[in-house]
């Protein structure tokens, strides 16, 4: 598997999938055929996560190929990340509490042998060990495999879900605070209280074409219990006034300015913000390099359009005294830095897609799913 760090390559990957493999997506998407055959899934999430290509581009191209009814499952999967982000935006304390819990369990499991064997891929579960290797080598796992992996981690290896979520964030190219944290919570049974996901031997065998043997799992585990509830934090995602000749900050989730809602504005300068040090979850060198290379590709594209831009380290934001705009980084490490350092001179700009879609993220995905045709009609 190869994830090249340019928008041109991302578009090429998108076009190839739409033309060659979209037709069988709903039928084959749950199969993990191994790293040598990923034709049944798009593998676009590392680019969508970083905004190199956006959800509307992907959906638009798919609808140019097939009708909504034929594309519905694919479109739902594309919009899952928007749903997770919106859900977390309305309950940001879930992320804050996760980081507090993570700090606590890190200390408790620092020398735990089961934990060490899990992250080194040295358990007695062959498929799990193979997925650890795959995650570290390719920085990607099939979505179905992520569910199996998380379930085995939590219910068979009996390790805290918080450490598993950290492990994914450290190594996944497409890791983001919302999708990763909430997916692990969902598998554990604390996202939807009392409803967990249990991996089973028959299911893994079926959807991996019997590639693994002797998969001994705890298939009768009960959900993880949590007494925490998170009421909705009502928030208006309104854009600040955009003034001519202001500086614009772009973080790692919006690396596609020339196709953004704000491309028509004449900013004095664009600062591409690199965060390679100020993270509670220390990312692997490969993930940090992936982000840095995508940021460099954005810089090259901006310079080709004669836009004044430069790359800065996130620490440099502390010395900016003028009022600046920023494409909203969403709940996560970059927003944490802004809030922890009380950088009140930064005014956020929200994508129209997020402003419209997050309104429907107050409940579960099945409720959100009912609004997908409305979202499509609004933007397509």
Secondary structure, 3 states (H helix, E strand, C coil): CCCCCCHHHHHHHHHHHHHHCHHHHHHHCCCCCCCCCCCCCCCCHHHHHCCCCCHHHHHHHHHHHCCHHHHHHHHHHHHHHHHHHHHHHCCCHHHHHHHHHHHHHHHHCCCCHHHHHHHCCCCCCHHHHHHHHHHHHHCCCCHHHHHHHHHHHHHHCCCCHHHHHHHHHHHCCCCCHHHHHHHHHHHHCCCCCCCCCCCCHHHHHHHCCCCCCCCCCCCCCCCCCCCCCCCCCCCCCCCCCCCCCCEEEECCCCCCHHHCCCCCCCCCEEEEEECCCCCCCCCCHHHHHHHHHHHHHHHHHHHHCCCCEEEEEHHHHHHCCCCEEEECCCCCHHHHHHHHCCCCCEEEECCHHHHHHHHHCCCCHHHHHCCHHHHHHHHC
